[in-house]
Amino acid sequence: MQDSSKTIAFPAMKPIDTPRAARSSLPPEWFDPESSTAPTTENQIAVAPRSTVKDRALLTMLTGLNAGQVYTLDQSETTLGRSKDAHVRIDDAGISRNHARIVRTEDGRFLVEDLGSTNGIFVNGVKVERVELASADRIQVGPNVVLRFALLDAEEEALARQLYDSSTKDALTRTFNRKYLVERLGAEVAYSLRHKTPLSVIMFDLDRFKTVNDSHGHHAGDVVLRVVAAQVQRLIRTEDVLARYGGEEFVVIVRGIPHANVAVFADRIRKSVEQLLIPLADLRLRASLSLGVASLSECGETSLDALLQLADERLYKAKVTGRNRVVS
């Protein structure tokens, strides 16, 4: 698509040739690309190496839905379990609500302790009640979940977080990506069926988004996507999940709310986006959403495919019946 702004055409650049007189005064190896003596780097001022003090204690999830996610142990006590109040919350059937904790002592040591869990904890394959951790120790919590404890420096910690984000987040909107959505929704469906708790999804996309790209260019479309995604992210709860499903289409996973209330929640999202003024140079753009709501309790099949398909059908109905509306 052509951008609406004026394009300045630059003349073709020509290679610059060194005059013969100038060439004759230079060492011949400068013009020999195969020469090992040709200068290849600029001189730089030597600087002191960065600090590599390994003073950051981290847990890295090695298995399960959130494999790769890192948790900083920056408190005197970090709890692990299925409870909503756990610092490291792990949704797994083999994990107790309050399964274990990691304690940081005053002298900087880290101890892991079982909190009377059903399936216990193991450090490097050995079942323990309480033990001091060393860097690179593997902690198995219950039968399925393994975490790695490590002491890292600041750069290593930043890299670990960057790797996890790049594998699970959409680069443009910083919402979760489709791969993460499918894996997470599969786990949420299993959890909902096991515990008989409500589970719903809201599928939405931006109305007439192609018009934005055609009229103002793809940069404008990117701005609209980022702003709308950020607004929806502010509206949802901590336990909800927002993911980019593809193009201008997104999905919100909503836990623990009856279907009728999820429809009300979806309409609150719709109204909030409708009121946005999105700045773009001298313009102020507006956006609207069409949304489809579906709950697991409505699906004859207990699969995430059936849940997503029902939400998609209702989204399509919202589009063909006028847009900027919720169908539930």
N, C-alpha and C positions, 0 to 999 in steps of 0.2 A: 504493500500500500504506500502511496506517496504521502509524505508529510505535507501539511498545508502551509508550513513556513517556507519562505523563499530559499531556494537552493543556490549557492554561489558556486559556479564552475571554476575550478582552478586549472591553469594550463598544464599540459603534461610536463612532468619533470624530466630533464635530460641528465644523463650521467655526467659528472664533472671529471674532466681529464686533467691530470697534472702536466703542465707544460714540460717539454723535453729539457729545457734549461734547468728547471727546478728538479726534475727527476735525476739529472746527472749528478746533482750535488747530494743526493740521498743514497744511503747504502742500498745496493742492489737487492739484498734479501727482503727489503720492505715491500718489494713488488712481486715476490715469489710466495704464493699462498702455501706452498709445501714446506717452506723453510721453517725449521724449528726455532730459529733465532728471531723471528719477526715479533714485534711487540704485540701482545694480545690483551693486556690489562692496563688500567691506569694505576698510577701510584696512589696509595691511600694511607692516611694517617692511622697508625696502629692505635686501637682502643682497648681498654681493659675488658676482659671477658665478662659476660653477664653473670649475675649471681645464679648458682645452681644449688642453692640450699634446698634440700628436700624437706620442706616444712608443711606441705599440704597433704593431709590425710584424706584419701578418697576411697569410696567403694565403687566398683564398676560391676554392673550386672552382666554376667557372662551367658546366661541362659534365659529363656522365657520371652515374653512379649516385648519387654523393654531392654533387650540385650544391647549393650553398648552405653546405656545411660549411666551417668556418674552422679554420685552423691557426695558432697563435701561434709566431712566430719568436723564441723567447726563449733560444735556444742559440747558441753561436758558430758552429755548423754544423748545417744541417738538410738531410737527404738525402731525395730523392724517387725512388721506384721500386717495383717489384713485390716486392722482397725483404721478408721478414717483419721484418727489422731496420731497414727504412727508417722515418724519422720520419713522412713522409707516404707512406703505402702506397697505391698505385694499381693496382688489378687491371684491367689493360687489355692486350690482346695486343700493342699497339704500344709498350708501355713496357718498357724494359730493367730487369733486376733492380736495378741501381744506375745510375739514369738521369742524375740531375743533383743538384747541391747548391746551397744558398744559404748564403753565408758572411757573417757580420757582422764588420766590421773593428773595430779598437779605437777608431777615431774615429766609429763609429756609422753607417757606410755599409753597404749590402747589395749583394753581388755574386752573380750566378747563374752557374754553371759547368757545362758539359757534362762528364759522366764517361765519355766514350767510348761513348755510347749508339748503338744501331743507327739510330734515326730522328731523333736530334738534338733541339735545343730552339730555339724561336723567341721573340723578344721583340718585341712589336708588329709581327709579321709578318716580321721579319728573322731569318734563321738566325744564331746566335751560338755562339761557343765559351766566351766569358767576357765579361760586361758588368755595369756598375753599374746597379742598379735605381732607378727613380724611382716615387713614389707614383702609383698607377693604371695602372702598366705591366701588360700582359697577357703571360703566359708560356704558350706552347704546348709541351706535353711530348709528343713523338711526334705521330702524325697526328690523335688524337681528343680529347685532354684539354687544356683551357684553364683556367688559374688567373689570378687577379688579385692583384697585390701592392699593398698599401696601408699607409700610415702613418696610424693612427687614434688618437683619444683614448680614454680608458677607457669613456666612455658609448657611443661608437660601436662599440667592440669588444663590449660587453655586448649591444647591440641586435642586432648581427650574429649572435651566438650564440643569442639568444632567437628570432630569426626562423627559424633553421635548426631549432632544437628544436621550435618550434610546428608546423613543416611535416612533421616526421618522427616525433615522439613522441606517444604517447597521454597525454592530459592527466591522467588519474587515476593510472595505474600507472607512468608515466615509461618504459615500455618502448617499442620502436618500434611504429608503427602499421601497419595492414594495407597501406596504399599502399606504404610503404617495404618491407615484407616481400615483396610481390609483385615489386617492381622488383629487390630484392636477390637474391631466389631465382632470378629469371631470369638474372641475371649469374653466380650461383654454378653454375647448371646448365651454362651455356655454358663456364665455366672448367673444371668437372669433366670435361666431354666432351672438351675440347681437350687437357687435360693428363692425362686418364685417372686422376683421383684420386677417392677415395671422397667421396660426399656423401649426407647423410641428413637427415631431419626428424623431430622428435618433436612430435606434436600432443597436447595434453592439455587437459582442462577439470576444473573443480572439481565433485566429486560433491555432488548434492543442494543445489546452491547456492540454488535457489529457496526452500528451507526456511529458509535464513538470512535472506533478505529478508522472508519471511512472518512469521517468529517475532520478529525483532529490528529490522526496518526496513532501508531501503536504505542508511542510513549504516553499519550493521554490515556489509552486503555490500561496500560500498566499502572498509572497513578490511581485510576478509579478502582482497580482490583485491590491495590494495597490499602487504600483508604477504607473501602467497604469491609475488607477482611479485618482490619484493625478495629473498626467500629463493632463488628459482630463479636470479636474476641473480648472486647470490653464488657459486652452484655451477658455472655454466658458465664456459668459457674466454674469454679476451679475443677470440679470433677467431670465437667462436660468436655468434649473433644471436638475441635473445629478442624476440618481437613479440606484441602482442595481436591476435588474429585476429578477435575479435568476442565481445561479452558476456563470459562467463567462460572463453572458449577462447583458448589461446595456442599459439604454434609456436616451436620452437627449431630453427635451422639449424645443423647440425653438420658441420664440414668435416674430411676427412682421417682418419676413423676407420672401421674395418671394421664391418659391420652388427652382428655379434654383440656387439662392444664398445659400440656405441651403445645396444643394449638394456640392457646392464649399467649404463651411464650413466643411462638413463631410470629404472631401478629405484632408483638412488641418489637421484635427484630425488624420486621417490615416497616413499621412506622418510624423507627429510629433512622434507618437508612434513607427513607423517603425525605427526611428533614435535613439530610446532610447537604452542605455546600462544599464542593470539592474544588480547591483552588488549582488553576492551571494557567500560568502566566497571567494574562489580563482577563481570563475567563473564570467563570464559576459554574462548574458542571453539577448536574443532579443525576441521581441514580435511583432505580426502584428494583424491587425483587419480586419474583414469583416463587412461592414456597409450597412444597408438598410434605405432609406429616404422616408418618406411619408408625405403628407400634407393634411390637412382637406378638402381643396378645391377639392381634387381628389376623395373623398369618396362619394359614392352615399348615404350612410347612415350617418346621423349626430351623430355618437356615437363614444366614445373613443375606443370601441372594434373594430370597422371597421378600425380606424386609426392604432391601434397597429397591427392588422392582416395584413394590407397592408405593413407596415414596416417589419414585420416578414417574409412575403413572399419574399420581396426584399433582406433581409438579407440572406435567404436561397439560393436565386439565386446567390448572391455574393460568397457564400461558394462553390456551385457546379460548378461555372464557373472559379474557380482558387484561391479563397481567396485573402486577402490583396487588396480589391477593394471596391468601392462604387457603389451600384445600386440604381438609383433614377427614 
